[in-house]
Amino acid sequence: MFAKDIYVYASIYKMFAWLSRNKIIYIISNLLVLPAIFIPKIEFLANLSFFVSIFLLLKQNLLLLILACVFFVIKNNANYRFNLLLIMKGKELSKSDYECVYLYAWCTLLRYFLLAIAVNQIFLLFK
């Protein structure tokens, strides 16, 4: 029974051997940014949600307020670095460059966190 299991795992590994860890991360990163591409002005929405979060969290949850501030600072830093990388690599090369895709995915993930914090606080306000 044990040898049969090893054979099954080995055959599955051979089927997906062309998928390396980097390619899987690249694919996941591209899937993460797809909704952000279709949302117009997501950067403005993330910044607006940060200010809404600050207003709603000011007297309620200091830890979440600090976390939102940290996300905002890291997001702006990553966005600045992404814009510099975009200028350095060029618009066409950056679409398929691993570093650009990873950095944009990181910016987008931070934007999602800021939006989630604001939506959560708005929901709790009207609950």
Secondary structure, DSSP 8 states (H G I E B T S, - for coil): -HHHHHHHHHHHHHHTTT--HHHHHHHHHHHHHHHHHHSTTHHHHHHHHHHHHHHHHTTT-HHHHHHHHHHHHHHHHHHHHHHHHHHHH-HHHHTT-HHHHHHHHHHHHHHHHHHHHHHHHHHHHH-
